[in-house]
Amino acid sequence: MRQEQPPIVIRSILIFLSCTLLVGACSSERTAKRDTPVENGGSMNSSPICFNHTLLILDSSTYHAAVHSEFIKKFAYSQERQLKGYKGFYLFGKTNYIELFHPKSFDGHEEDAGGMWINLAPLKANYVRSLKWEGRDDIHYGSDDHYHDLSLILKDSTNPISTWEMTKEHYESWTHKKYNDSLYFLPVDYYSQQDSDSSSNYSMNDVIGIALTANHIDNLAMTNYLKTVGFQMVSENGGVTTLSNNDQFIELHGSEDQRSPAIYKYVIRLNEPVQPMEEIIGNSRIHCDGEIATWYFLEHP
């Protein structure tokens, strides 16, 4: 599947989306239970960086199959939402979420199926600006009224991963709490409490893993970026690189035919264990077993 250019357009759309929905938080429910209270009523997660949300452009048939799937209606708190300039399908977890589009989701613009983006969020104030990325031509820093943005830009100009940290102004206007430089953000500071609470009535708890397939050069760039922002635990097994922040992980599979990174699968924690089962959703499939569901978008990485 072709993936040239979509992430640049998608990023500008998501800046608007994040200001509209203010969704996507970080630590899992299980992690939150063992958090240690710190100054200002915040909490210290076992990792300072975590999943916020992830975006994927599906082919039209898979997108419409997902929207109308009776299985997904029971699996996750999900909604198709029309926002200014585009419409997407959202699956909400306890602290992070998935957003799905199809090529014609955007008013006046058509994207290629396969476009993707992963958004990470820090749980510590001033975290992004404390990171060491100097000398890296593929890492770009920017800031606006809402977020400090540290993004990976690959050689083909695609942007597969970004890290957004709330600014002082955004934090105070949204949470109505006082910001300080030693603050640890709460998951709810990034998330919609209503969407988070609604998710507890469904099987999906949170996305805990994302697997990507990419060529060697892009995988190396993503590995270096993820290590820079806090995914410090790295392992290699059978040509697959896995990077973890203790609570969540990203797998990087090699495929020299892949011009730009593609999402191979989501690994989702469930609220309650289930018997083994599989559901076909268009050209994708969801396999559930125990406390884990794996949503495959490519049969082979």
C-alpha positions in Angstrom: 0.0 0.0 0.0 1.3 3.5 -0.8 1.8 5.8 2.1 3.6 8.9 0.7 2.6 12.2 2.3 -0.6 11.4 4.3 0.9 11.9 7.8 1.8 15.6 7.2 -1.8 16.3 6.3 -3.0 14.1 9.1 -0.9 15.8 11.7 -2.5 19.2 11.0 -5.9 17.5 11.2 -5.1 15.9 14.5 -3.9 19.2 16.1 -7.5 20.4 15.6 -8.9 17.0 16.8 -6.9 17.0 20.0 -8.1 20.5 20.8 -11.7 19.4 20.1 -11.8 16.0 21.8 -8.8 16.3 24.2 -8.6 12.6 24.3 -5.8 10.0 24.6 -4.0 9.4 27.9 -1.2 7.3 28.9 -0.9 4.9 31.8 -2.9 1.7 31.9 -5.6 1.1 34.6 -3.3 -1.4 36.3 -0.4 1.0 36.3 -2.6 3.8 37.8 -3.4 1.6 40.7 0.2 1.4 41.8 1.0 5.1 41.1 2.7 7.1 43.9 1.1 10.4 44.8 3.3 13.4 44.2 3.1 17.2 44.4 0.0 18.9 43.1 -2.2 15.8 43.3 -0.5 14.2 40.3 0.9 10.7 40.1 4.2 9.2 39.0 3.8 6.4 36.4 6.5 3.7 36.0 7.4 5.3 32.7 7.4 9.0 31.8 6.2 8.3 28.2 3.2 6.4 27.0 0.6 5.8 24.2 -1.8 8.6 23.6 -3.6 7.6 20.4 -2.9 6.0 17.1 -4.3 6.6 13.6 -4.8 4.3 10.6 -6.3 4.9 7.2 -8.1 1.7 6.1 -9.3 0.8 2.7 -13.0 1.8 2.3 -14.5 -1.7 2.6 -12.6 -2.4 5.9 -13.5 1.0 7.3 -17.2 0.5 6.6 -17.1 -3.0 7.9 -15.7 -1.7 11.2 -18.2 1.0 11.5 -21.1 -1.4 11.0 -19.6 -4.4 12.9 -21.9 -5.8 15.6 -18.7 -7.4 17.1 -17.0 -4.0 17.5 -20.1 -2.4 19.0 -19.8 -4.9 21.8 -15.9 -5.0 21.8 -15.2 -1.3 22.4 -16.9 2.0 23.2 -16.9 3.3 19.6 -18.4 6.1 17.6 -18.2 7.6 14.1 -17.7 11.3 14.6 -18.2 14.1 12.1 -15.8 17.0 12.8 -14.9 20.0 10.9 -13.3 18.9 7.6 -13.4 15.1 8.2 -15.2 12.1 9.7 -13.5 9.3 11.6 -14.3 6.1 13.6 -13.1 6.1 17.1 -12.5 3.2 19.5 -11.9 4.4 23.1 -10.0 2.6 25.8 -9.5 3.4 29.4 -6.5 5.7 28.7 -5.8 5.7 25.0 -7.7 5.3 21.8 -7.7 4.3 18.1 -8.9 6.4 15.3 -9.7 5.0 11.9 -10.2 6.7 8.6 -10.8 5.7 4.9 -9.2 7.4 1.9 -12.2 9.8 1.4 -12.7 10.7 5.1 -11.3 14.2 4.5 -13.3 17.0 2.8 -11.7 18.0 -0.4 -8.7 15.7 0.0 -8.2 12.0 -0.6 -5.5 9.9 1.2 -3.9 6.6 0.4 -5.0 3.6 2.5 -2.2 2.5 4.9 -1.3 6.0 6.2 -0.6 5.8 9.9 0.5 7.9 12.9 1.4 7.1 16.5 1.1 9.9 19.1 2.9 9.5 22.4 2.4 11.7 25.5 4.7 12.4 28.5 3.5 12.3 32.1 6.2 14.8 33.3 6.2 18.5 32.8 9.1 19.8 30.7 9.8 16.3 29.6 10.1 16.9 25.8 12.5 19.8 26.2 14.7 17.7 28.5 15.3 15.1 25.8 18.6 14.9 23.9 17.9 15.0 20.2 20.5 17.6 19.0 22.2 16.6 15.8 19.4 14.4 14.7 18.1 15.8 11.3 15.1 13.5 11.4 13.8 14.8 14.8 11.9 18.1 14.7 10.7 20.2 17.6 7.8 22.6 17.5 5.4 24.3 19.9 2.0 26.0 19.8 -0.5 27.1 22.4 -1.5 23.5 23.2 1.5 21.2 22.9 5.3 20.9 22.7 5.7 18.6 19.7 8.8 16.3 19.1 8.2 14.5 15.8 10.1 11.9 13.7 10.2 13.0 10.0 11.6 10.3 7.7 13.5 10.8 4.4 10.3 10.6 2.4 8.8 13.3 4.6 6.3 11.0 6.3 5.8 11.4 10.1 5.1 8.1 11.7 5.5 9.1 15.4 5.1 12.2 17.4 5.4 13.1 21.1 3.0 15.8 22.4 3.3 17.4 25.8 0.7 19.8 27.2 1.8 23.4 27.6 1.3 25.3 30.8 -1.5 27.3 29.2 -3.4 24.3 27.8 -3.0 22.3 31.1 -4.4 25.1 33.2 -7.3 26.0 30.9 -8.4 22.4 30.5 -7.9 21.0 33.9 -8.4 24.2 35.9 -5.4 23.2 38.0 -2.2 25.1 38.7 0.8 24.1 36.6 4.3 23.9 38.1 7.6 22.7 36.7 7.7 19.5 38.8 4.2 18.5 37.8 3.4 14.9 36.9 0.4 14.8 34.6 -2.6 12.6 35.5 -4.0 10.4 32.7 -7.2 12.3 32.9 -5.4 15.5 32.1 -5.0 14.3 28.6 -8.1 12.3 28.3 -11.9 12.8 28.0 -13.3 11.6 31.3 -16.6 10.8 29.7 -15.0 8.6 27.0 -12.7 6.9 29.5 -15.6 6.1 31.9 -17.8 4.8 29.0 -15.1 2.4 27.9 -15.3 0.4 31.2 -18.6 -1.1 30.0 -16.9 -2.9 27.0 -14.2 -5.5 26.4 -11.5 -3.2 25.2 -9.3 -1.8 28.1 -6.3 -0.2 26.3 -3.9 -0.6 23.4 -0.7 -2.0 25.0 1.2 -2.8 21.8 1.6 -1.7 18.2 3.5 -3.6 15.5 4.9 -1.9 12.5 6.5 -3.1 9.3 9.1 -0.9 7.6 12.3 -1.0 5.7 15.7 -1.2 7.5 16.5 2.6 7.3 13.0 3.6 8.6 13.2 0.9 11.4 16.6 2.2 12.5 15.2 5.8 12.6 12.1 4.7 14.6 14.3 2.7 17.0 16.5 5.7 17.7 13.6 8.0 18.1 11.7 5.7 20.5 14.9 5.2 22.6 15.3 9.0 22.7 11.8 9.6 24.0 11.8 6.9 26.7 11.2 3.4 25.2 14.5 2.3 26.7 14.0 -1.5 26.9 15.1 -2.9 23.6 15.2 -6.6 22.5 15.9 -8.4 19.2 14.3 -11.7 18.2 14.1 -13.2 14.8 14.7 -9.9 13.0 12.0 -8.1 15.1 13.0 -5.2 17.3 10.8 -4.6 20.3 11.0 -1.4 22.3 9.2 -1.1 25.7 8.5 1.6 28.3 7.7 -1.2 30.9 3.9 -0.9 30.3 3.6 -0.8 26.5 5.6 -1.9 23.5 6.2 -1.2 19.9 7.4 -4.0 17.5 9.4 -3.1 14.4 9.3 -5.8 11.6 11.6 -5.6 8.7 10.3 -5.4 5.1 12.5 -4.0 2.4 9.6 -3.6 0.0 7.8 -1.2 2.4 8.3 2.3 1.2 6.9 3.9 4.4 6.0 2.4 7.8 2.7 0.5 8.0 0.7 -0.8 11.1 0.8 -4.6 11.1 -1.3 -5.1 14.3 -2.7 -3.6 17.5 -2.4 -5.6 20.7 -5.2 -4.7 23.1 -5.7 -5.6 26.7 -9.2 -6.7 27.6 -11.1 -5.9 30.8 -12.1 -9.5 31.3 -10.7 -12.8 29.9 -12.5 -14.4 27.0 -12.5 -17.7 25.2 -10.5 -17.9 22.0 -12.4 -16.5 19.1 -11.8 -14.6 15.8 -13.7 -12.0 13.9 -13.2 -10.9 10.3 -13.6 -7.1 9.8 -13.3 -6.4 6.1 -9.7 -7.1 5.2 -8.6 -7.3 8.8 -9.2 -9.7 11.6 -9.4 -9.6 15.4 -8.2 -12.6 17.4 -9.2 -12.7 21.1 -7.8 -15.1 23.7 -7.7 -14.7 27.4 -7.0 -11.0 28.3 -5.6 -10.1 25.0 -7.1 -9.2 21.6 -4.8 -8.8 18.5 -6.2 -6.8 15.6 -4.3 -7.7 12.4 -4.3 -5.4 9.3 -1.6 -7.3 7.4 -1.3 -11.0 7.3 2.5 -11.0 7.1 4.8 -8.2 8.3 
